Amino acid sequence: MDKNMFASDNYSGICPEAWQAMAEANAGYVNSYGDDRWTERACNAVREFFETDCQVFFVFNGTAANSLALAALCRSYHSIICHEMAHVETDECGASEFFSNGTKLLLVPGAHGKVDLEAVTDRVERRSDIHYPKPKVLTITQATELGTLYSLDELAAAGESARQHQLKLHMDGARFANALATLEVTPKQLTWQAGVDVLTFGGTKNGMAVGEAVVFFDKQLAVEFDYRCKQAGQLASKMRYLTAPWVGMIEQGTLLKNAAHANRCAGLLAEELLSVPGVQLVHPVQVNAVFVQMPEALIAALHADGWHFYTFIGSGHARFMCSWQSREEEIRAFGEQLRERAAGL
Ligand SMILES: *Cc1c(COP(=O)(O)O)cnc(C)c1O
């Protein structure tokens, strides 16, 4: 068994459909910098996926997608409201502040990684004077950093809050497909119909080699975004390798298939973990992450055995992740080992 399999969904490899699409794109000479048929097809596939005429860009990673999208929504004297455990706050090295030339992040709390909308209102209404950075964007993560989901109702409430406070709504969808797979709603219901202006749409953790899409549902907001990407070093010259997997994976339904598989595996993994006395869930398992509280001695024993999993993400509990590559029989075998190890402590 590979003891790295639960460390993160980005420990997984490239799924066969993405690999196949890259191989197909690897034929002959093709125009560079996104002026190619793969990129055109990928943009159209994303438009069909969301059933709307959105503006689509492809960048190398999620940090770039989030921070460039947020920078496009703000001026330097504005502020961006996000959850205190949001990836943009905790894991992007200040990229949003950097690319926006100093736009401040305003943090709000909220159970299970979801923003508390009363706290959002408080942040907006607390001050309206010129000495305070003017709130301009609300960014939410779907699925959240803690493996939880905003229901359609919760999303509608967030959209309504943003509208009321005249905030643009950005969604970090590094695991957007996982959210879709669990909620069983359409992509448009989870985005523009709920008031999302811009989505960071994750490909990497779903099974691609590299690459995230930035999807502008409000096309006005995308004006000159291509320049922003280029200046930030995010315009791929051989763009087809970034975009061909989106064609393959959307047209064949792989994004959802991979996400559903990863989510199902996390459910199974949760059962295995919870079969051990003293292990408790700290967040509901709604997508491909399982956060548990477990005895320190068991964490130490697993780490000593070589199992790789993080204990510093989000709420500081042990986090186990599944991906398209997870295998049910391996999860069961891990459960066996876990029970034996726990019994011997
Ligand atoms: C992984 C992840 C990202 C993207 O991270 P990169 O390492 O920059 O690709 C963004 N948001 C969330 C919630 C993530 O989990």
The ligand as a MOL file (V3000), in Angstrom:
LIG
                    3D

  0  0  0     0  0            999 V3000
M  V30 BEGIN CTAB
M  V30 COUNTS 15 15 0 0 0
M  V30 BEGIN ATOM
M  V30 1 C -5.5550 23.3160 -3.5270 0
M  V30 2 C -6.4090 24.4980 -3.3530 0
M  V30 3 C -6.2240 25.6360 -4.1390 0
M  V30 4 C -5.1450 25.7400 -5.2020 0
M  V30 5 O -3.8540 25.6440 -4.7280 0
M  V30 6 P -2.5670 25.6700 -5.6790 0
M  V30 7 O -1.5880 24.8690 -4.9200 0
M  V30 8 O -2.1570 27.0790 -5.8220 0
M  V30 9 O -2.9540 25.0710 -6.9880 0
M  V30 10 C -7.0990 26.6910 -3.9660 0
M  V30 11 N -8.0920 26.6320 -3.0620 0
M  V30 12 C -8.3080 25.5610 -2.2940 0
M  V30 13 C -9.4520 25.5360 -1.3500 0
M  V30 14 C -7.4590 24.4600 -2.3930 0
M  V30 15 O -7.6610 23.3900 -1.6250 0
M  V30 END ATOM
M  V30 BEGIN BOND
M  V30 1 1 1 2
M  V30 2 1 2 3
M  V30 3 2 2 14
M  V30 4 1 3 4
M  V30 5 2 3 10
M  V30 6 1 4 5
M  V30 7 1 5 6
M  V30 8 2 6 7
M  V30 9 1 6 8
M  V30 10 1 6 9
M  V30 11 1 10 11
M  V30 12 2 11 12
M  V30 13 1 12 13
M  V30 14 1 12 14
M  V30 15 1 14 15
M  V30 END BOND
M  V30 END CTAB
M  END
